[in-house]
Amino acid sequence: MPEDSIDHQLQHVRERISNAEKQFGREPGSVRLVGISKTQPASAIRAAYDAGLKDIGENYLQEALPKRDELRELDICWHFVGKIQSNKTAAIAGNFDWVHGVDRMRIARRLNDQRPPELGPLNCCIEVNLSDEQSKGGVMPEELEELALAMAELPNIRLRGLMVLPATSDEFEQQRLPFARLANALAELQAHVPGLDTLSMGMSADLEAAIAEGATMVRIGTAIFGARQPLQR
Ligand SMILES: *Cc1c(COP(=O)(O)O)cnc(C)c1O
């Protein structure tokens, strides 16, 4: 996608977010936009950055690292939003500011142990499996509290909240259901675990429904960067 259209699309996404904040009684500016740039070239990320986007999310480590390296002089906050393989945790812990898809203690402990201390605690969200997941990942709701309590003890992890990747739907009311369930799960956890402030939910097709249900971070790919490029892996 040409760079001036990335700028244009980004402004459009920002308008959708602020309209949804208004419509659903959310505080203006309370929803943080993370641009998901999987399969997009570094030049596309740079164009979005120049248009004011500072949060960038990637799914595939082997694709993310060269882009991150190429853009290292930019003040980007890097989010890892993909599936986490245990042999990749060291590189994730060393190269990202946020990890959205933690779903088991084994992974959390490795991220904790491998986080370079000089970078400070790694911001993490727990991915919850609310059935019909696109990703098939995520902790089952009945195991969520135990995982959250254990993760909250890890000194190099800062547990921030929850993330969900639900099956897509064209129906607004249908889209709201998993987001409402995730918001409820966070509210329950907040009674037991301090410092939770993040609901990472909502993508290009359903960001309004996510904001209606309390999203604090939306993860937007195609609406900013256009259709994904064929994967080079
Ligand atoms: C690809 C991806 C997104 C962005 O999806 P779009 O529909 O392109 O906005 C968000 N979150 C995760 C975890 C993804 O893998």
The ligand as an SDF file (V2000), in Angstrom:
LIG
                    3D

 15 15  0  0  0  0  0  0  0  0999 V2000
   -3.3860  -10.2050   12.4790 C   0  0  0  0  0  0  0  0  0  0  0  0
   -3.7950   -9.9260   13.8750 C   0  0  0  0  0  0  0  0  0  0  0  0
   -4.5110   -8.7570   14.2120 C   0  0  0  0  0  0  0  0  0  0  0  0
   -4.9700   -7.7270   13.1920 C   0  0  0  0  0  0  0  0  0  0  0  0
   -5.9950   -8.2410   12.3960 O   0  0  0  0  0  0  0  0  0  0  0  0
   -6.7510   -7.3200   11.3050 P   0  0  0  0  0  0  0  0  0  0  0  0
   -8.0160   -8.0370   11.0840 O   0  0  0  0  0  0  0  0  0  0  0  0
   -5.8730   -7.2720   10.1180 O   0  0  0  0  0  0  0  0  0  0  0  0
   -6.9430   -5.9820   11.9220 O   0  0  0  0  0  0  0  0  0  0  0  0
   -4.7920   -8.5400   15.5440 C   0  0  0  0  0  0  0  0  0  0  0  0
   -4.4200   -9.4170   16.5050 N   0  0  0  0  0  0  0  0  0  0  0  0
   -3.7480  -10.5330   16.2200 C   0  0  0  0  0  0  0  0  0  0  0  0
   -3.3640  -11.4480   17.3160 C   0  0  0  0  0  0  0  0  0  0  0  0
   -3.4400  -10.8370   14.9000 C   0  0  0  0  0  0  0  0  0  0  0  0
   -2.7890  -11.9770   14.6210 O   0  0  0  0  0  0  0  0  0  0  0  0
  1  2  1  0
  2  3  1  0
  2 14  2  0
  3  4  1  0
  3 10  2  0
  4  5  1  0
  5  6  1  0
  6  7  2  0
  6  8  1  0
  6  9  1  0
 10 11  1  0
 11 12  2  0
 12 13  1  0
 12 14  1  0
 14 15  1  0
M  END
$$$$
